[in-house]
Amino acid sequence: MKELSIQIKVYPVSNMRQDVYRFMADEFEFTPVPESSEAGRCFNCNKDISISLPPSGVMKDFLAGRFCIVEFTDTRHRSFRIGDKKIPAIVSISPNLNSATLKIECKMLSSPLL
């Protein structure tokens, strides 16, 4: 379990309007869950994070899931990434009344916290 900064950076793998999207989140913790599958051992990095409501253009960009790399920073300023160029995370944003939910779906071959 890792307590992370409330700043989240999302780097799209394919071309989008921006090279990097920045979001402000409520406090959250992240724990990758080890799983066994037919492909072998992997780490489930799925996470729903409450974020500040982004502009409508950004909401439209992420209504459908997008392939991205998500970067968190911990309190010691170390960066952790979910997804990579070969196996990116699927990121979508769903709006709420005064906030939004950043939904991250990704399974990684190694823990992003190492």
Beta strands, then each sheet from edge to edge (+ up, - down):
strand 1: 2-12
strand 2: 21-24
strand 3: 29-30
strand 4: 33-37
strand 5: 40-44
strand 6: 47-52
strand 7: 66-74
strand 8: 79-82
strand 9: 89-95
strand 10: 99-105
strand 11: 107-108
sheet 1: 2+ 1- 3+
sheet 2: 2+ 1- 7+ 8-
sheet 3: 2+ 1- 7+ 9- 10+ 6-
sheet 4: 4+ 5- 11+
end
